Amino acid sequence: MRLLKADQLFRKVIDGGLRKQSRLLGLDVGSKYVGLAVSDDKNRIALPLSVLSRTKTNISLMADDFVTLVSKYSLAGFVVGYPFNLQGQSSRNALQVRLLVGELCKTGKLDDMSYTYWDENFTSKCVEALLHPLKLHDPVETKTMTDKFAAVCILQVHTTNTK
């Protein structure tokens, strides 16, 4: 995988640099789960997709899942939520994001893909506030929805701000 600035990744997509591949995948990386969202084919709307379990031993399986998603959704790249602090510097939680991206790169399965980091400040907190009125009682369902919709927030803000 190749790191690009956000505007470079988006320009690559909209300028037709990747004719068959045009969608983006948003990732909300946590210590146990990775929430996923996919853009529509015009990269205007982010849609919740799924949540992947994250363990130290399943990185190869995760890479396989990403390869499948790249093919299924004609993905051009990944927008990875990155926890900057309020001063715009990497926060304490940024290490787990960099570790996941590094581990995915080491598999060699996503070498043709590009990715960018996008500030994820407050995405999970905003989603939790939106879900609170639903009074979800199942903690697994709540966590899954929070992770998916946090990925939606990351991807939606990216597509809105890079046009």
C-alpha positions in Angstrom: 0.0 0.0 0.0 1.2 3.5 -0.8 0.5 6.5 1.4 -0.9 9.5 -0.4 -2.1 12.9 0.8 -5.9 13.1 1.0 -6.2 15.4 -2.0 -3.9 13.2 -4.1 -5.9 10.1 -3.4 -9.2 11.9 -4.2 -7.7 13.5 -7.4 -6.5 10.1 -8.5 -10.1 8.8 -8.2 -12.0 11.7 -9.8 -9.4 12.4 -12.6 -10.0 9.0 -14.0 -6.5 7.8 -13.1 -8.1 4.5 -12.2 -10.8 4.0 -14.7 -12.3 0.8 -13.4 -11.6 1.6 -9.7 -13.4 4.6 -8.3 -14.7 4.0 -4.8 -13.1 4.5 -1.5 -13.2 2.5 1.7 -13.3 4.2 5.1 -11.7 2.5 8.1 -12.3 3.3 11.8 -9.5 1.4 13.4 -9.9 0.2 17.0 -7.9 -2.1 19.2 -10.4 -5.0 18.7 -12.5 -4.0 15.6 -12.2 -2.1 12.4 -15.4 -0.4 11.2 -15.8 -0.2 7.4 -17.8 2.2 5.2 -17.8 2.3 1.4 -18.5 5.3 -0.8 -21.1 5.3 -3.6 -19.7 5.0 -7.1 -19.5 8.8 -7.4 -17.7 9.2 -4.1 -20.5 11.5 -2.7 -22.1 9.4 0.0 -20.5 7.0 2.5 -22.5 3.9 3.4 -21.9 1.6 6.4 -20.5 -1.7 5.4 -19.3 -4.0 8.1 -17.0 -4.5 11.0 -13.9 -6.8 11.0 -12.5 -8.4 14.2 -8.9 -7.4 14.8 -6.5 -9.8 16.5 -2.7 -10.2 16.4 -3.1 -13.5 14.5 -5.7 -12.6 11.9 -3.9 -9.9 9.9 -3.5 -12.2 6.8 -7.3 -13.0 6.9 -8.0 -9.3 7.2 -5.8 -8.6 4.2 -7.8 -11.3 2.3 -11.0 -9.6 3.3 -9.7 -6.2 2.0 -8.6 -7.9 -1.3 -12.2 -9.2 -1.6 -13.7 -5.8 -0.9 -11.3 -4.1 -3.4 -12.6 -6.5 -6.1 -16.3 -6.4 -5.1 -16.5 -2.6 -4.8 -13.9 -1.6 -7.3 -12.0 0.3 -4.6 -9.3 2.8 -5.5 -8.0 3.3 -2.0 -8.6 3.5 1.7 -9.3 6.5 3.9 -8.0 5.5 7.4 -9.3 7.4 10.4 -6.3 8.8 12.3 -6.5 10.1 15.9 -4.8 13.5 15.9 -4.9 15.5 19.1 -6.5 19.0 19.2 -3.1 20.5 18.2 -3.0 18.4 15.0 -0.3 16.0 16.2 -0.5 12.2 16.5 -2.3 11.1 19.6 -1.6 8.2 21.9 -4.1 6.0 20.0 -2.4 6.6 16.7 0.1 3.8 17.2 -2.6 1.1 16.8 -3.6 2.7 13.4 -0.1 2.8 12.2 0.5 -0.8 13.4 -2.5 -2.1 11.5 -1.6 -0.3 8.3 2.0 -1.5 8.6 0.9 -5.1 9.2 -1.4 -4.9 6.2 1.5 -3.6 4.0 3.7 -6.4 5.2 1.3 -9.0 3.9 2.0 -7.8 0.3 -1.6 -8.5 -0.6 -2.6 -4.8 -1.0 0.6 -3.5 -2.8 -1.4 -1.9 -5.6 -3.6 0.1 -3.2 -3.2 3.6 -2.0 -4.4 5.0 1.4 -4.5 8.3 3.2 -5.0 9.2 6.9 -7.9 11.4 7.8 -8.6 13.1 11.2 -11.1 11.0 13.1 -11.5 13.4 16.1 -14.8 12.8 17.8 -16.3 10.5 15.2 -17.1 7.7 17.7 -18.4 10.2 20.3 -20.7 11.8 17.7 -22.0 8.4 16.6 -22.6 7.4 20.2 -24.6 10.5 20.7 -26.7 9.8 17.6 -27.3 6.2 18.7 -28.1 7.0 22.3 -31.8 7.8 21.7 -32.2 4.4 20.1 -31.6 2.8 23.5 -29.9 -0.2 22.0 -29.5 -2.9 24.8 -27.2 -5.3 23.1 -23.6 -4.1 23.7 -22.3 -6.0 20.7 -24.8 -4.5 18.3 -24.1 -1.0 19.8 -20.4 -1.4 19.3 -20.8 -2.8 15.8 -23.1 0.1 14.8 -20.7 2.7 16.4 -17.7 1.3 14.5 -19.5 1.2 11.1 -20.9 4.6 11.4 -17.7 6.1 12.7 -16.2 4.8 9.4 -19.0 6.5 7.6 -18.2 9.8 9.3 -14.5 9.5 8.4 -15.2 8.7 4.8 -18.1 11.2 4.4 -16.1 14.1 5.8 -13.1 13.2 3.6 -15.2 13.1 0.4 -17.0 16.3 1.3 -13.7 18.2 2.1 -11.6 17.1 -0.8 -13.8 18.1 -3.7 
